């Protein structure tokens, strides 16, 4: 680490990205943040100002062996917090939260600390306090040189972070690559292939909202499917609502679900959580989604990468998919009907539009590498 000056940036720096490791099995498919860590280190490997990049294990009760199993395909080495203290110039807090003591000592040695916030912390924190759930973000008092977050959180979280962390907030490009998805798809059994298959007379719809926070739930997609089903009872073969297995016996959810026509007609299924690439080849033709202040989602990118019709309400994925607005279930139903009528005929152009958009997310895209590199340089310049 450069300890001669706290303001001058070395010609090339060592950067770490924190990742939470616990004992037992973990998966890159558990939540988006683990993939975020992977895509960020992929980008940093391309930066001309970065000498070495590391994933820094911490935060959980897992050890090196747990980390190796979880991150066997990591493109960068894994180091612990103690090694990171002496080896790194910049630490990017992402999956594992840094302690105040570590961050203070690291900055005293000349290091820079950036926290990258990739969840809707404002909503999550409020829900967990109001409903007495296990905490998420801890206000540890750790000092940050800058806060990075995503364009999707400009309205709900950017002012929250500025005041909470007392540090400048910068909106950074969302990153995604098909590398994890393609790796999972390669494990599919013979006869199954990831990618939309045209020609089906009825569609099997998948709803993949996690249902752990109000920003992404199955309610609007289920209502949109019902609206479409009422208009055209011959369109749906099945509606799979994933991540609802724990909800299906809840009285309110059960009553809601059984008020829907497609459920009454025996077309509804309620399932657990599975990797996208494992599920869609055998069971899903189209994806219906909904978000509230969370319009950048990996499931969108995965669906688009496979050419699957995506019915969505996001304003941050360009001209991709079949968009409806806000909470308009009826418009969502019409978007699903339009997709059913048009998708096979327009599949080639749909794929081309998706490919062009997905390139803007690529961690190895030169524009993204430049933006992140310049953001690190700006942190040093501010000092």
C-alpha positions in Angstrom: 0.0 0.0 0.0 1.2 3.5 -0.8 1.6 5.3 2.6 3.7 8.2 1.4 0.7 10.3 0.4 -3.0 10.1 1.2 -4.0 12.1 -1.9 -1.7 11.0 -4.7 -2.8 8.0 -6.6 -0.1 5.4 -7.4 0.3 4.7 -11.1 -1.3 1.2 -10.6 -3.2 0.1 -7.6 -4.4 -3.1 -5.8 -8.2 -3.2 -5.4 -10.3 -5.6 -3.3 -14.0 -6.3 -3.3 -15.5 -7.7 -0.1 -17.7 -10.8 -0.2 -19.6 -12.5 2.5 -18.7 -16.1 3.2 -20.6 -18.4 5.6 -20.2 -22.0 6.5 -21.8 -24.6 4.3 -23.3 -24.3 0.9 -23.5 -21.0 -0.9 -24.5 -20.3 -4.5 -24.0 -17.4 -7.0 -27.7 -17.7 -7.5 -28.8 -17.0 -4.0 -29.0 -13.2 -4.6 -27.8 -10.7 -7.0 -25.0 -9.3 -4.8 -22.7 -12.3 -5.2 -22.9 -11.9 -9.0 -22.3 -8.2 -8.6 -19.0 -8.9 -6.9 -18.0 -11.2 -9.7 -18.8 -8.8 -12.5 -17.0 -5.9 -10.7 -13.8 -7.8 -10.4 -14.1 -8.9 -14.0 -14.2 -5.2 -14.9 -11.3 -4.2 -12.6 -9.1 -6.8 -14.3 -9.5 -4.7 -17.4 -8.7 -1.3 -15.8 -5.3 0.1 -16.9 -5.0 1.7 -13.4 -5.5 -1.6 -11.5 -2.4 -3.7 -10.9 -4.1 -6.6 -9.0 -7.7 -7.4 -8.0 -8.9 -9.6 -5.1 -12.1 -10.9 -3.6 -11.8 -10.2 0.2 -13.6 -12.8 2.3 -15.2 -11.6 5.5 -18.4 -10.9 7.4 -19.6 -14.4 7.9 -18.5 -17.5 9.8 -17.1 -19.3 6.7 -13.4 -20.2 6.2 -11.1 -20.6 3.2 -12.5 -24.0 2.3 -16.1 -22.6 2.2 -14.9 -19.8 0.0 -13.1 -22.1 -2.4 -16.2 -24.2 -2.9 -18.4 -21.2 -3.4 -16.0 -19.3 -5.7 -14.2 -22.1 -7.5 -14.4 -20.3 -10.8 -13.4 -16.9 -9.5 -11.2 -15.0 -11.9 -9.2 -13.4 -9.1 -7.5 -14.7 -5.9 -9.3 -14.7 -2.5 -7.6 -13.0 0.5 -8.7 -12.4 4.1 -9.2 -9.1 5.8 -5.8 -9.1 7.5 -4.0 -9.6 4.2 -6.2 -6.9 2.6 -5.1 -4.4 5.2 -1.4 -4.6 4.0 -1.9 -5.4 0.3 -4.7 -3.1 -0.9 -4.9 0.5 -2.0 -8.6 0.6 -2.4 -11.3 -1.5 -0.7 -14.8 -1.7 -2.3 -17.3 -2.8 0.3 -20.0 -4.8 -1.4 -21.2 -8.1 0.0 -19.5 -8.1 3.4 -19.8 -5.0 5.4 -16.6 -3.5 6.9 -16.1 -2.9 10.5 -15.5 0.7 11.6 -12.1 -0.2 13.2 -10.9 -1.9 10.0 -11.9 1.0 7.8 -10.4 3.7 10.0 -7.1 1.8 10.2 -7.1 1.2 6.5 -7.6 4.9 5.7 -5.0 5.9 8.2 -2.5 3.8 6.2 -3.5 5.7 3.0 -6.2 3.4 1.7 -9.4 4.5 0.1 -12.8 2.9 1.1 -15.7 2.9 -1.3 -19.0 1.3 -0.4 -21.0 0.0 -3.4 -24.7 -0.2 -2.6 -26.6 -2.6 -5.0 -29.9 -3.2 -3.0 -32.8 -0.9 -2.2 -31.5 -0.3 1.3 -34.0 2.5 2.1 -37.0 0.2 1.7 -35.2 -2.9 3.2 -34.1 -1.0 6.3 -37.5 0.5 6.9 -39.3 -2.9 6.5 -36.9 -4.7 8.8 -37.2 -2.0 11.5 -41.0 -1.7 11.3 -41.7 -5.4 11.2 -38.9 -6.3 13.7 -37.0 -8.5 11.2 -33.3 -9.2 11.3 -31.3 -6.2 10.3 -29.7 -5.7 6.9 -27.5 -2.5 6.6 -25.6 -1.7 9.8 -24.8 1.9 10.6 -21.3 1.1 11.9 -19.8 4.5 11.5 -17.2 3.2 9.1 -15.8 6.1 7.1 -16.3 6.1 3.3 -14.5 8.2 0.7 -17.4 7.7 -1.6 -20.7 5.8 -2.0 -21.4 4.1 -5.3 -24.9 2.9 -6.2 -27.0 2.2 -9.3 -29.2 4.4 -11.4 -32.3 2.5 -10.3 -31.8 3.9 -6.8 -31.4 7.5 -7.7 -34.9 8.4 -6.3 -35.2 6.1 -3.3 -31.7 5.7 -2.0 -29.3 8.3 -3.2 -30.4 11.0 -0.7 -30.6 8.4 2.0 -27.0 7.4 1.5 -25.7 11.0 1.3 -27.2 11.8 4.7 -26.6 8.5 6.3 -23.0 8.0 5.3 -22.0 11.7 5.1 -20.2 11.0 1.9 -20.7 11.9 -1.8 -22.8 9.4 -3.8 -22.1 8.5 -7.4 -24.4 6.6 -9.8 -22.5 3.8 -11.5 -23.4 1.5 -14.5 -25.1 -1.7 -13.7 -22.9 -4.7 -14.7 -23.9 -8.0 -16.1 -22.4 -10.8 -18.1 -23.8 -14.1 -19.3 -20.8 -16.0 -17.9 -22.6 -17.3 -14.8 -25.8 -18.1 -16.7 -24.0 -19.9 -19.6 -22.0 -21.9 -17.1 -25.2 -23.1 -15.4 -26.9 -23.7 -18.8 -24.0 -26.0 -19.8 -25.0 -28.4 -17.0 -28.5 -29.0 -18.4 -29.4 -32.6 -19.2 -29.5 -33.8 -22.7 -32.6 -32.7 -24.6 -32.8 -29.3 -22.8 -31.4 -26.1 -24.2 -31.5 -22.6 -22.8 -33.2 -20.2 -25.1 -36.7 -19.4 -26.3 -38.3 -22.0 -28.5 -41.0 -20.6 -30.9 -44.2 -22.4 -32.0 -46.0 -23.3 -28.8 -49.8 -23.0 -29.0 -50.1 -22.1 -25.3 -47.5 -20.3 -23.1 -46.1 -21.3 -19.8 -45.4 -18.2 -17.8 -42.7 -17.8 -15.1 -42.8 -15.2 -12.4 -39.5 -14.9 -10.6 -39.9 -12.0 -8.1 -38.1 -12.9 -4.8 -41.0 -11.9 -2.5 -38.7 -10.9 0.3 -39.3 -7.2 0.1 -42.1 -5.1 -1.3 -40.0 -3.7 -4.2 -40.2 -7.1 -6.1 -43.2 -9.3 -5.5 -45.5 -11.6 -7.5 -48.7 -9.7 -7.0 -48.8 -7.5 -10.1 -47.5 -10.3 -12.4 -50.1 -12.7 -11.1 -52.8 -10.0 -11.7 -51.4 -9.3 -15.2 -51.6 -13.0 -16.1 -55.1 -13.1 -14.8 -56.1 -10.1 -16.9 -54.6 -11.8 -20.0 -56.3 -15.1 -19.2 -59.7 -13.4 -18.9 -59.2 -11.9 -22.3 -57.9 -15.0 -23.9 -58.5 -18.3 -22.0 -56.7 -20.3 -24.6 -53.3 -18.5 -24.2 -52.0 -19.9 -20.9 -50.9 -23.4 -20.3 -49.4 -22.8 -16.8 -48.3 -19.9 -14.6 -45.4 -20.8 -12.4 -44.9 -18.3 -9.5 -41.5 -19.1 -8.1 -40.2 -17.9 -4.7 -43.8 -18.3 -3.4 -43.6 -21.7 -1.7 -43.4 -20.1 1.8 -46.3 -17.8 1.0 -48.8 -20.3 -0.4 -50.1 -21.3 3.1 -50.3 -17.6 4.3 -54.0 -16.8 4.6 -53.9 -13.4 2.8 -51.8 -14.7 -0.1 -53.8 -17.9 -0.3 -57.0 -15.9 -0.5 -55.5 -13.5 -3.1 -54.3 -16.4 -5.3 -57.5 -18.3 -5.2 -59.5 -15.2 -6.3 -57.7 -15.4 -9.6 -59.4 -17.1 -12.6 -56.3 -18.8 -13.9 -55.8 -20.4 -10.4 -59.4 -21.4 -10.2 -59.0 -23.1 -13.6 -56.1 -25.1 -12.4 -53.3 -23.3 -14.2 -51.4 -21.9 -11.2 -48.4 -23.4 -9.5 -46.4 -22.1 -6.5 -42.8 -23.1 -6.2 -39.5 -22.4 -4.4 -36.4 -20.7 -5.6 -34.3 -22.2 -8.4 -31.6 -20.9 -10.7 -33.2 -19.3 -13.8 -31.2 -21.4 -16.3 -32.3 -24.6 -14.7 -36.0 -23.8 -14.8 -36.9 -22.0 -18.0 -35.7 -24.6 -20.6 -38.2 -27.2 -19.3 -41.0 -25.1 -17.9 -41.2 -21.5 -19.1 -41.9 -19.7 -22.3 -42.3 -16.1 -21.1 -41.4 -14.1 -18.0 -43.8 -11.6 -16.4 -42.2 -9.3 -13.8 -42.8 -6.2 -11.7 -40.7 -3.9 -9.7 -41.1 -0.7 -7.5 -38.0 1.6 -7.6 -35.9 -1.5 -8.7 -35.9 -1.4 -12.5 -32.4 -3.0 -13.1 -32.6 -6.8 -12.5 -30.6 -9.8 -13.5 -33.6 -11.8 -14.3 -34.5 -9.3 -17.0 -31.0 -9.7 -18.5 -31.2 -13.5 -18.3 -34.5 -13.6 -20.0 -33.3 -11.2 -22.7 -30.1 -13.2 -23.2 -32.3 -16.2 -23.9 -34.7 -14.4 -26.3 -37.6 -15.1 -23.9 -40.4 -12.6 -24.0 -40.1 -10.3 -21.0 -43.2 -8.5 -19.8 -41.9 -5.7 -17.5 -42.4 -2.2 -16.1 -38.8 -1.0 -16.2 -37.7 2.3 -17.8 -34.0 1.3 -17.6 -33.7 -1.5 -20.2 -34.1 0.5 -23.3 -36.6 -0.8 -25.9 -36.3 -4.4 -24.8 -39.2 -6.6 -23.9 -42.9 -5.7 -23.7 -43.3 -2.8 -21.3 -46.3 -1.8 -19.2 -46.3 1.1 -16.8 -46.0 1.4 -13.0 -48.7 -0.8 -11.3 -51.1 -1.1 -14.2 -52.1 -4.8 -14.1 -54.5 -4.4 -17.0 -51.8 -2.9 -19.2 -49.5 -5.7 -18.0 -52.1 -8.2 -19.3 -52.3 -6.5 -22.6 -48.5 -6.5 -22.9 -48.5 -10.3 -22.3 -51.2 -10.7 -25.0 -49.2 -8.6 -27.4 -46.1 -10.6 -26.7 -48.0 -13.8 -27.4 -49.3 -12.4 -30.7 -46.0 -10.9 -31.9 -43.0 -12.6 -30.4 -42.4 -15.5 -32.7 -42.8 -13.4 -35.8 -40.4 -10.7 -34.4 -37.9 -13.0 -32.6 -34.9 -12.1 -34.7 -35.3 -8.3 -34.1 -36.1 -9.0 -30.5 -32.8 -10.8 -30.0 -30.9 -8.1 -31.9 -32.3 -5.4 -29.7 -31.6 -7.4 -26.5 -28.0 -8.1 -27.6 -27.3 -4.4 -28.3 -28.6 -3.5 -24.8 -26.9 -6.3 -23.0 -23.6 -5.1 -24.4 -23.9 -1.9 -22.5 -23.9 -3.9 -19.3 -20.8 -6.0 -20.1 -18.1 -5.7 -17.4 -15.5 -5.8 -20.2 -17.2 -3.1 -22.2 -14.6 -0.3 -22.7 -17.1 2.4 -21.7 -17.8 0.7 -18.4 -14.1 0.1 -17.6 -13.4 3.8 -18.3 -16.3 5.0 -16.1 -15.2 2.9 -13.1 -11.6 3.7 -13.6 -12.3 7.4 -13.7 -14.5 7.1 -10.6 -11.5 5.6 -8.6 -9.2 8.3 -9.9 -11.8 10.9 -8.8 -11.8 9.5 -5.3 -8.0 10.2 -5.1 -8.4 13.6 -6.7 -10.9 14.7 -4.0 -8.5 14.0 -1.2 
